[in-house]
Amino acid sequence: MSDTGPRNDSQQGDTWRSNGAPPRAYAFDPYAQPDLFQGVLARRMVAFLIDAVVITIPIILACVFIAVFGVVTFGLGWGLFWLISPATVIWPIVYYGMSLGGPHSATWGMRMMDVQMRTFSGQPGYFVLGCAHAVLFWASVSLLTPLVLIVALLNDRRQLLHDLVLGTVVVNASVARAKVSYAG
């Protein structure tokens, strides 16, 4: 089946370029498995606050180090303060990329609140997805602060706007682990 030739309606399926395979079902169904999504939104908000502290502590420590280093070097070390501005952008992206792309598919705050991020198909996250998740989260919160939370209240999976764009879902980690061990 070619994309340039005429199409026969009997060959046309519901999916695009799938060689006739049926569309993939979502791994996490809020109607069949409602316990995966119970309390996720509140846990995510607390996890965000924990992650904000985790992200802020190294930046504050770097500022203190540069200030002390500047005093020791009679002001020459204070020239390093220009590094703080790019570090406040790069550090959170790397933090989210490594933690969401790591073996737990969760940041430290998400692990403390027992939630994890998965793709719609149930696969764990990866580094680039974690980085994109951070960038889209901060962009959407900066531009559409109240609308981001309204989106989560209007869908059954409690996904925020950037989750919908990236095709991710946040679920209760202990419930998801129990389902996997029970199924296996």
Summary of the structure (lengths in Angstrom):
residues: 184
radius of gyration: 21.5
end to end distance: 37.6
largest distance: 79.4
contacts: 498
relative contact order: 0.14
helix: 60%
strand: 6%
